[in-house]
């Protein structure tokens, strides 16, 4: 598999890696059986993502998509972060091999899951805002 320079950079030097102790939105998606688990931590103040960190167990593409996705939403309003698509993540990385597109889906789902968690903690039903979050990652990559 051939990866772009951006994928290699974000894999070798991931941005925003770690945990946020006082995160007010946490999302975890993936499946240990297929080997990709992504956890996103958000610190949201006044509707703005003030800080974001991630912990990803997976391949280089999973780490790279996590890293760039956090860069793409940090400092953004929730409404804007919710518009982040896996296609935008792939484009920001100058592409991914077809067999690794599922990693970008995981990044999108992790962000939406963390934002949904934030709304739940506020006593707000996240479904009308975030939409249904399907955890079909493994269906897309390995069929587990």
N, C-alpha and C positions, 0 to 999 in steps of 0.2 A: 504494500500500500504506500502511496506517495501522499505525504501531507504538505500543506502550504507552510511557508516560513512563519506565518502568524500562528498556525496550530502548534508548530514546534516551539515557538516562543512562549505561548501561554501554557503549554505542557511543562516546559523546562523552568519557567519563571511565573508560576501562577500568581495572579493578583487576588487579593481579598480572601486568602485562605485562612481558615480557623473558625472559631465560634465567637458569638457575642453573648456574654454572660446574661445581660439583661434584655435580650431580644424580645420584642413583643409580637413577632410573627416568625414561626418556624415551620418549614415544609420539608418532608422527606418523601422521596419517590424512588422507585426502582425495585430490584429484586435480587437478593443475594444469590439465588440460583443461577441467574444469568451473569452475575458479576458486576453489575452497575448499580450503585446506590449513591444518590445525591441528596445532601441535606443543605438547605439554605436557611440562613439566619438573617432576619431583618430588624433594624431599629428604625421605627417610623415615628416621626414627630410632625404634627400639623399636616398630615397627609403626604409628607415627603419622606422618601427613603434616605435617611441621614447616614446609615451605614448598612453594609451587607457583607456577609462572609459565607463561605461554603466549606463543606467537607465532602469530598467525593471519593468513593472507593470504586475504581474502575480503570478502564484503559486510558491511554493518552488523550484520545478524542473526548472522552467524558470529562477529564480534568480541564482540557482546553475550553470546551463549551461552557463549563461552570464558570471558569475564570472570566471569559469575555462577557458572558451574560451578566455577571455582577458589575462589571465596568459599565455596561450599557444601561443599567437601571439605577446605579448609585446617584443620589442627588435629584432623582426624578420624582414627580408626583405619582401616586399610586395608579391613577388613570392611565398615565403614559406607560408605566411599567407593565400594566396588564395588556398593553397592545404589542408587547414584544413577542415575536413569533419565532419558531424554530428556523424558519427560512431566513429571517434577519440575522440570527446567530450564525448560520452557515455562511451567509454573505459576508458578515464581519470578519470571519476567519478565512476569507478567500477560498471557500469551498471545503467540503469534506468528501471522502470516498463514499459511494452509495451505501456500503455496508456499515457506515458509521453515522448516517443521518439520524438514527434513533437516539444518539447522544444529545443532539440538539433538541429533540422532542423532550428528553428528560430535563434539560435545563429550563425549557418553557414551563413544563409541568411543576418543577420544583418552585419556581417563582410564584406561580399561581396558587400553589398549595400553601406557601408561606403567607401570601396576602390573604387567602381565605382564612387561615389561622388567626391572623391579625383581626379581621372583622369578627370572627367568632368570639375572640377575647373581649371585643367591644360590645358584645351582646347583639351583633347584627348578623342576620342570615347572609352569608357570602354568595349564595348561589345566584341571586339576581344580578350581582355586581361582577363576580368572577366567572360565572357560568359553571357548567358541570365539568369536573376535572376527571378525565378518564385516565386511569393508570394502566394504559395498554402498552407501555414501553416494551415489555417482554414479548408481547404479541408481534411487535414490529421488528424485533431483532432475532429472537431465538425460539419463539413459540412456546415458552414455558408457561 
